């Protein structure tokens, strides 16, 4: 290698300084990298993952880990998949005390707690009652079920028919009880995936699937992740800015999620555990808060209970905010006051009324923990 002449040392320093200056100016003037969006399939669900600031290695790692987490948990919690934990519970837990995985135990434990918080309006054992209305049947029945049939089905179902034990086992005390997690299943899967990704050091990402999303960090300096609010009819009514620190998760449910028609009347699959009848009070409920799992449970409970009854238990969910669309009133939105600074309406004529209920903020970072409510 040729030796550098001593007289050229100063010239070399000047050239290097100039190169550093040019590189600095180019870096300062260039646009920050855009987040990378990947769409993938996990189990039977379409998943959207957004990573920022991106790199190919980061993006590939996040997609791989997210898919694995979602695939595993969506499958194990699907009551229609014969080898899933939930299917095994429905088949055998009425006759024996069945050991279950820690993740399955956690979600069932949380579900029982959410049921108590919502005065019993959240209940994932209503499958047999929904079956009477024609859901999961080839054809709907010729007429709605009788009050006597509904009462008998309700006697055989309910969250009180589930017994959980400290050794991560379960028993069902009624042969008619069945578990179907519904919106809780994708919400819990998203929570588990995001918590794991955060622990692995991925600070800025957004994960969405099946009416639920959760974020970490931000898409860029001074920016928030956003969630478009789209009605069941496909109309965008506004955009919600997610609070990545206090309320990084969002979940929604609607009367139109699954419906059937009996004698010209449309019924939804969300069953009121107190009456055995399909929900019919509000059309759409969105909840945002620290965890997607709790958002989904609260959204389902409000959809079934209606705003008046839900007002009795909303204050038991500090840190969670709610947006409600009354039935057949797409120009009328109800929301808790905590959404005021994070909500942008898509149309000027959209009427917004605030539900006069406390919605205190919380800085607590909810994690998935064994046998707890994550709070």
Buried (B, 14 or more C-beta within 10 A) or exposed (E): EEEEEEEEEEEEEEEEEEEEEEEEEEEEEEEEEEBBEBEBEBBEBEBBBBBBBBEEEBBEBBBEBBBEBBBBBBBBBBBEBEEBBBBBBBEBBBEEEBEBEEBBBBBBBBBBBBBEBBBBBBBBBBBBBBBBBBBBEEEBBEEBBEEEEBEBBBEBBBBBBBEBEEEBBBBBEBEBBBBBBBBBBBBBBBBBBBBBBBEEEBEBBBBBBBBBBBBBBBBBEEEBBBBEBBBBEEEEBBBBBBBBEBBBBBBBBBBEBBBBEBEEEEBBBBBBBBBBBBBBBBBBBBBBBBBBBBBBBBBBBBBBBBBEBBBEBBEEBBBBBBBBBBEEBBEEBBBBEBBEEBBEBEEEEEEBEBBEBEBEEBEEEBBBEEEEBBB
